[in-house]
Amino acid sequence: MRSCCILFCWPQPELDQRLSQHHMRQLRQRITFRACLRPLDLAETVSYIEFRLGSAGCEHVLFELAQYREIWKASQGIPPPYQSALS
């Protein structure tokens, strides 16, 4: 009988560091797909936030461009820092 394990880790930059260690080579060999997502740019950040707000039922604009820009700078384009605020 063959066992199968499917694991999604997102975003976990620390995982790359751990997997690069010598004693993790057997696990590293069994990973069939890896991808690194780049940070979102300002326009993508605005779209993402507006989508999340709309999904939560918000029907009007909450932020001006300057506020979106501050969120983008503070998060460095990575959704998790602002994602919890939108949940």
MOUR-V986676 format. One record per residue. RES is the residue in one letter. PSI is psi in degrees with one decimal (none if undefined). Layout:
RES,PSI
RES,PSI
//
This chain:
M,134.4
R,132.1
S,154.2
C,138.3
C,125.8
I,127.4
L,129.9
F,125.3
C,115.7
W,137.0
P,129.8
Q,77.0
P,-25.4
E,-26.3
L,-40.6
D,-41.9
Q,-43.9
R,-42.3
L,-22.2
S,-10.2
Q,145.0
H,-43.5
H,-6.0
M,8.0
R,-36.9
Q,-40.8
L,-43.7
R,-37.1
Q,-22.5
R,-3.2
I,120.3
T,-20.7
F,132.0
R,142.5
A,146.0
C,123.4
L,139.1
R,158.2
P,152.5
L,145.4
D,178.5
L,-46.9
A,-40.1
E,-37.2
T,-45.5
V,-47.1
S,-43.1
Y,-47.9
I,-44.4
E,-37.6
F,-47.0
R,-42.1
L,-42.6
G,-39.7
S,-28.9
A,-0.7
G,3.8
C,128.6
E,5.1
H,165.0
V,127.9
L,-30.2
F,150.3
E,167.2
L,-40.5
A,-36.9
Q,-41.1
Y,-41.6
R,-40.0
E,-40.7
I,-44.8
W,-45.6
K,-45.3
A,-35.3
S,-11.0
Q,27.1
G,10.5
I,119.0
P,-42.0
P,-39.3
P,-34.8
Y,-11.3
Q,-42.3
S,-29.6
A,-21.1
L,-3.0
S,none
//
